């Protein structure tokens, strides 16, 4: 770490002799604000605030908005996990054949979804604080890779960041030692819940940076830190729900993302980090709005097809369309169970939807154990979700 003193923190020497190493202690965020932003960043910040407001407004008038929000949570979970190397796809996390979660990567993403839903519920009972984040961390790592690394407990040993197999001596970055970590987390708690006058988006960017820099857990810091972006924006009233996927642009710009975080630690480049963060959030919000518009248009188009083409079956058809918005990969047995209709009726409904072009069979020519995709819907949500 090439550190220059710009008020961003200092290096602490630990141990001695051949075992000596230096850990970084970030400055408390209340000593950093206000951050002097460039005119370009102020413009991005304003545009980002408007787009988040636009997205909030759209969701108040969108049919089945709760289903779209659930899909957005899934997409954010996938994108955040992919930043750390997860190779599963959007279809993988929706596929009913993966219900046993045998695949490690799918389990990671499903845990992120569960952790997000848990965090949103708990924020009705607890302030956004380390107690809550430890509970969310336990949900995030339970039963997955990293489950042996004390889920829900902050670390009691030194950790570091660097290439696979590296040690303290050649680590790219060494977070605060355990004692300094506890002090930094106490200060972060106070900052998150302070009434300091700061834009919620700027605050979320600084909170995310500080959490990643303190790196308080043995595993899962990146995923929890990115979830913290959404939770911080909700905590300060910029969002009412997890309505978009901030990890989208952080994934696309992953190398710059890590470099920007490191530049704050090494050179105190807070303003540049905030500018990058605003740029990423703005692009993610614009993408989410575009996706939402396409999803609404698709629903309208297919509702018209059902009303005009299914006759007396149109009522079941509309129910089936709503089911597909939460479960875009189905088989006949699943449809029969969820709609509480006979298997023959479900089979005919699936056949009608294939005829209308709403569903496509996943493996053409297969006669048994067939699975069907709501392909147009999935194609909208898949955008940007291919593994790195």
ABEGO torsion letter per residue (X at the ends): XBBBBAGAEBBBBBEBEAABBBBBBBBBAAAAOBBBBBAAAAAAAAAAAAAAAAAAAAAAABBGAAAAAAAAAAAAAAAAAAAAGBABBAAAAABAAAAAGABAAAAAAAAAAAAAAAAAAAAAABBBBAAAAAAAAAAAABGBBGAABGBGBBBABBBBBEBBGBBAAABABBBBBAAAAAAAAAAAAAAAABABBBBAAAAAAAAAAAAAAAGABABGAAAAAAAAAAAAAAAAGABABBABBAAAAAAAAAAAAAAAAAAAAAAGBAAAAAAAAAAAAAAAAAAAAAAAAAAAAAAAAAAAAAAAAAEAAAAAAAAAAAAAAABABBBAAAAAAAAGBBAAAAAAAAAAAAAAGABBBABBGBABGBBBBBAAAAAAAABGABBX
